[in-house]
Amino acid sequence: MWRSLASNMLTVLAVALFLLGGVILWGKSQYTSDGPLEAAICLRVESGSNFNRVSDKLADEGAVSSAPIFRMGAKYAEKTSLLKAGSYLVQPGSTMEGITDQITRGGASTCGTEVVYRVGVTRVLAEVRELDPATNRFVEKAEFQPGIDETPSDYTRVRGESDTRYRIALAEGVTSWQIVEALKSLDVLDGATGDLPAEGALAPDSYEVRPGAQRSAVLTQMLERQQERIAAAWAARAPDAAVTSPEEMLILASIIEKETGVAEERRQVASVFTNRLNRGMRLQTDPTVIYGVTEGKGVLGRGLRQSELRRATPWNTYVIEGLPPTPIANPGLASLEAAVNPDTTDYIFFVADGTGGHAFAETLAEHNANVAKWREIEAQR
C-alpha cells in the first residue's frame, strides 16, 4: 500500500512540476511577447510609487495583459527596487520586459510636460508643452513672457511636478547681453550670472536644464559649446578664406548671422563680404551700425538715421575699414562655416528682395536696379 501511495504521490508531484513548468514558460512568454497596447500612452511614474501601483496602472491602460505577471517578471529580473520616477512614452505593442527596462533604467523623461524658454532677438518666451502620445507631437498649453506677462496657471502647475523637463533655446543672432538678461528672468535657475561673456562667445543652441541649475554653469556650457564650434569651423576652413584667424571668422560670422535669416543664403552673403574684404572695399552693412548704437543691449526698434550711418563708432563699417573689432552677436554653426567656406561668386552687393531673402548683384548698376525694386515693394506696403 505504501509503495502504491508513494508512487501516486510521485506521479502527482511530477504532474504538478510539469504544470508549474508550463505556467512558468507561459508567464515568461507573456512577459517577453508583444503587448496588447494599440496606441501609445504616456506613463507617469510618481515619486515614491512602487511596482504594484505601476503594474495596476499599466493593466488599466491596456498596456499589459496581466499585472501579476508584470510584477513577477520584474521581481525575477531583480528590478523592482530600481523604479525611477518620470514620464515614459510607451509605444504600441511594447513588451512587459521592455516597459520594465524603460521605467527602471532612468534618465530623462521621454514624454509628459516640457517647458521651453525661447531666447529670441526681440523677446523671451516661455512655452508649456505636453507630448501627445497618439501623434508623438508636442501640444502647446500656455505661453508667456517671463517678468512681463502674468504667469499662467499651467506653468505654475507644471513647475510643481517633479518630472517636468526644462530647456533653454537660444536663437541665432542674439547678443550676450540679451542672453544674460534672459537667464536672470528665468525662475528655474539660481545664482548670479557673473561677468558678461564676450560677444559671440555663446553658442545658439538648445540646452537641457534642471531646476536650481546655476546660471553661471549654464553660461559655461554655452561658452564651451561655442569654443568647440569655432575650433571645428576653423579646422574645416577653405584655404583661400578672407579671414586670417578664428577671431576674425567669429566677427564675420556674426555679421552674416545678422544679415540673413535664410539658411540657403548664408554662403552667398559670406561671398559678398569675402569679395569686399579681398578688394579692400568697406563692408557697409547696417547691422554693424545698429550695434554701434545699441552695443547689443536690446533692439533698436526703428530705422537707422542718416546721422547714425555717418557716425564714427568702432563697429560702423560704413566708416571703418575691414572688420569691426568684435562680433556683433552670437552666430550659429552654419554662419561660422559660411564665413570660412563662402560660395564662389563675383557678388559685391545685396539688398532685400521682399520675400525675406536678398537680391545679389555684381555691379553697381545691377544693385541700383534691385534697390529700386525693393523701394517699390516698400511703397506698396
NORSUL-V979093 format. One record per pair of residues at least 4 apart in sequence whose C-alpha atoms are under 6 Angstrom apart, sorted by the first residue. I is the first residue (numbers start at 1). J is the second residue. Records with the same first field share a line. If there is no record, write none. Layout:
# NORSUL-V979093
I = J  J
This chain:
# NORSUL-V979093
2 = 6
10 = 14
16 = 20
17 = 21
22 = 26
23 = 27
29 = 33
31 = 96  97
32 = 95  97
33 = 95
34 = 93  94  95
35 = 64  93  94  95
36 = 63  93
37 = 62  63  92  93
38 = 92
39 = 92
40 = 90  91  92  133  134
41 = 89  90  133
42 = 88  89
43 = 87  88
44 = 86  87
45 = 85  86
46 = 85
47 = 85
51 = 55
55 = 67
56 = 67
58 = 63  64
59 = 63  64  67
69 = 73
74 = 79  80
75 = 79  80
82 = 104
83 = 103  104
84 = 103  104  106
86 = 109  163
87 = 109  111  112
88 = 109  110  111
89 = 110  111
101 = 105
111 = 131
112 = 130  131
113 = 129  130  164
114 = 129  164  165  166
115 = 127  128  166
116 = 126  127  166  167  168
117 = 125  126  168
118 = 124  125  169
119 = 124  170
120 = 124  171
121 = 174
124 = 145
125 = 144  145
126 = 143  144
127 = 142  143
128 = 140  141  142
129 = 138  139  140  141
130 = 138  139
131 = 137  138
132 = 136  137  138
144 = 149
145 = 149
166 = 208  209
167 = 207  208  209
168 = 206  207
169 = 205  206
170 = 204  205
171 = 204
172 = 204  331  332
173 = 257  258  329  330  331
174 = 329  330
175 = 296  329  330
176 = 199
177 = 297
188 = 211
189 = 212  213  214  215
190 = 212  213  214  215
191 = 214  215
193 = 215  216
199 = 327  329
200 = 327  329  330
201 = 223
202 = 222  223  226  330
203 = 222  225  226
204 = 332
233 = 337
237 = 340  341
238 = 340  341
241 = 340
242 = 274
243 = 248  249
249 = 253  339
251 = 326  327
253 = 331  335  336  339
254 = 327  328  329  331
257 = 331  335
267 = 338  342  343
268 = 343
270 = 339  342
271 = 275  342  343
272 = 347  348
276 = 281
277 = 281
282 = 321
283 = 317
284 = 317  318
288 = 315  316
289 = 316
291 = 295  296
292 = 313  315
307 = 311
315 = 324
337 = 341
338 = 342
346 = 362
347 = 361  362
348 = 362
349 = 360  361
350 = 359  360
351 = 358  359
352 = 357  358
353 = 357  358  359  374
361 = 366  367
